[in-house]
């Protein structure tokens, strides 16, 4: 079953970079993943995100307020 990776943010360059890093990390780890962007501010607030970009894996917020590097992204994906 594919992991659902959501990038929460307004679609800014930081959010786009976060999505790219998460996609690269998933590919390098051989993880089947579906990446979705959540740009609806009300939905982001409803999930309790204060700082963007944020990353959710299978509905759980695992990172907020920073762009991960590849190593951080791989660690997040491996743990969730």
C-alpha positions as CSV (number, residue, x, y, z in Angstrom):
1,X,0.0,0.0,0.0
2,X,1.3,3.4,-0.9
3,X,2.2,6.0,1.7
4,X,0.1,9.1,1.4
5,X,2.5,12.1,1.7
6,X,0.8,15.5,2.0
7,X,2.6,18.8,1.7
8,X,0.6,21.5,3.6
9,X,1.2,25.1,2.5
10,X,0.1,27.9,0.3
11,X,2.0,26.7,-2.8
12,X,5.0,28.9,-2.2
13,X,8.5,28.0,-3.4
14,X,9.3,26.5,0.1
15,X,6.3,24.2,-0.2
16,X,7.3,23.1,-3.7
17,X,10.9,22.4,-2.6
18,X,9.6,20.3,0.3
19,X,7.4,18.3,-2.1
20,X,10.4,17.7,-4.4
21,X,12.6,16.6,-1.5
22,X,10.0,14.2,-0.2
23,X,9.5,12.7,-3.7
24,X,13.2,12.2,-4.2
25,X,13.6,10.6,-0.7
26,X,10.7,8.2,-1.4
27,X,12.1,7.2,-4.7
28,X,15.6,6.7,-3.3
29,X,14.2,4.5,-0.5
30,X,12.0,2.6,-3.0
31,X,8.8,3.6,-1.1
32,X,5.6,3.5,-3.0
33,X,4.2,7.0,-2.3
34,X,1.5,9.3,-3.4
35,X,2.3,13.0,-2.9
36,X,-0.5,15.5,-2.6
37,X,-0.4,19.2,-2.0
38,X,-2.9,20.7,0.5
39,X,-3.1,24.4,-0.2
40,X,-6.5,25.2,1.5
41,X,-5.6,27.5,4.4
42,X,-8.7,26.5,6.4
43,X,-7.8,22.8,6.0
44,X,-4.2,23.5,7.1
45,X,-5.4,25.4,10.2
46,X,-7.9,22.6,11.0
47,X,-5.0,20.1,11.1
48,X,-3.3,22.3,13.7
49,X,-0.4,23.4,11.5
50,X,1.0,26.7,12.6
51,X,4.1,27.0,10.4
52,X,4.4,25.9,6.8
53,X,5.6,24.0,4.9
54,X,4.4,21.0,6.8
55,X,4.5,17.3,5.9
56,X,1.8,14.7,6.8
57,X,2.3,11.0,6.3
58,X,-0.9,9.0,6.2
59,X,-2.7,11.9,7.9
60,X,-0.1,12.4,10.7
61,X,1.8,15.7,10.8
62,X,5.5,14.7,11.0
63,X,7.3,18.0,10.1
64,X,6.3,21.7,10.3
65,X,8.0,25.0,9.6
66,X,11.0,23.8,7.6
67,X,12.2,22.3,4.4
68,X,13.8,18.9,5.1
69,X,17.0,17.9,3.4
70,X,17.2,14.5,1.7
71,X,18.6,12.7,4.8
72,X,15.9,14.2,7.1
73,X,13.2,13.3,4.6
74,X,14.4,9.7,4.4
75,X,14.5,9.4,8.2
76,X,10.9,10.7,8.4
77,X,9.7,8.3,5.7
78,X,11.5,5.4,7.4
79,X,9.9,6.1,10.8
80,X,6.4,6.6,9.6
